Amino acid sequence: MTVAHENYLDFFADAVQKNLSAMAGISGDAGAVELQETAFLSRGSAIIIGITGTKAGRIVIDMDWPTAKALCDAVNGEEILDEEFVQETLAEFTNVVSGHAVSGINNAYPGMRLMLTPPSAFHGDNLSIVSPKLTTEVVAVQTSLGTIFISVGFEAGS
């Protein structure tokens, strides 16, 4: 079964936009899909979730710290000062987004049987995420809180 990678990323971008509205009460506009030909350079706060099943891959939702903090505050309806809690909120946001996207892919392409691994949260400067065996694409979602980057990659040939 061969499906264009853009179709996969569209499911994730759509899920981000819907969950920004549902969880944080804000809208987001997805930009153009770009092929990621080098390591993914984090803006400061990255959540990574593995994808298993008939295709192996991963999703990264990434943003700078001010955007991460503002998104956490919006999701929780109050100012959050604990950095670990901010990362936990972003991990749960990414988990919900990924669950919706993978369900959409599995429904649209019967037989895919994609599943998710638990999220991992990373925060810091100069983070580089290298996925050498993945064909990866990125889309930026512009929000009133800042830009959220979605990177989705699957193993070539899987």
N, C-alpha and C positions, 0 to 999 in steps of 0.2 A: 504494500500500500504506500503510494507516494503522494504526499500533500505538500504544497509549497510552504516554506517556513513562514512567509508573511501571514498565512492563514493562522498559524499557531499564535504568533505575536498579536494578531488582531484580537484573539480571544482574551489575552492577558490585558491589553490596552483597554478593551471594553469593560473588563472586570474591575480594573483600577478606577475608571471613570464612574461606574455604577456604585462602587463601594465608597469612593470619596463622597458622593452625594448621600448615600445611606448612612455612613458612619460618622462623617465629619461635617455634613451639610454644605459642602462646597462643590464646585464643578471643575472639570479639567478638560483641556483640549489636547488631544494626541497629535504630535507632529508626524513627519514622514519617517518611515522605517529606514534604518541605515544598517548596512552590514558592518559588523565589528571585526576588523581584521587583526587587531592587536589585543593585548591584555586590557581588561576592563579596569579603568582607573576610577576608584570610588571618589565621590565628592565629600565623604566623611562619615556617612552612616549607611551601611549596607546590610540587607537581609538576604540570605541565600537559602533556597529550598531546592532539594534534589527532586528529580522526576524519574520514576522507574516505570516499568511496564514494557510494552512492545517497542518503545523508544526510550532511550536513556538521555537525560539532560539535566538542566537546572534553570531556575529563574533567579534573577537578582533584582530587587527593588532597592534603589539607591537615591540618596539626596544629601544635600549639605545639612550641617547640624541645625542652623536656624529653621530650615524647612521641616526637618524631623521633629524638632521641638514644637513648632507651631501645629503640625499635623497631630501630634500626640495631645496637645492641649485641646484641639478641636474635637478629636475623637472622645476625649474624656470629659469635655465640657467644663474644664477648669485648668488653671496653670499647674503644670507638673514640674517639680524642681529636681526630682531624682533621675539622674541620667540612666540608671539601669531600668527604671520603670518606663522611660521613653523608649528604650530599645525593646523592651518586652511588648509595649503597645505596637510598635512598628512590626515586630515579628508576628503578632496576632493579625494585624492588618494584612500583611503579606500572605499569611496562611489562609485567611478568608478569600482574598483575591485569587490566590493560586487554586484553591478548592473550586471556586466558581469557574475559573478558566478551564481547568482540567475536566470538570464535569461537562462543560460546553463542548470541548474537543471530543470527549468520549461519546457524547450524544450525537455529535455531527458525523463522526467517523467510527461507526461500530467496529469493534475488534481492537481498538487502540489500547484499552485497559490501562490507561496511565494512572499512576498513584504518586503520592507525595511523601517525601521524608520530612521529619521535623525541621523547623527553621533554625538557622544559625545566624546570630547577630554580630556585626562587626562595627566598631566605631573608632575612628582615629584618622590621622593624617597620612597621606601617601600610601593608601592601601591599593594594591594591585591584585586583581583577581584573574588568574590565568587558567584557561580551560582549553588545553591544546588540542583535544580530540573533538571539540564541538564546533559546529557551524552556528554562529551566534549573530543575532540581530538586536538592535537597540531602538527604542522609541522614547522620546521625551514627552512628558505630559505637563503642560503648563497649568498651574493653579494660582489662585490668589495668595497662597502661602509660599510659593516657590516652585521650582521644577523638580519633578519626580521622574527618574530614569528607570525604564524597564528593560532588562537584558534577558533574552530567552535564547538558550542554545540547546541543540540536540546533537548527538553523535552522528557524524556523517555516515550514511549508508544504513542507519538503523531505522 
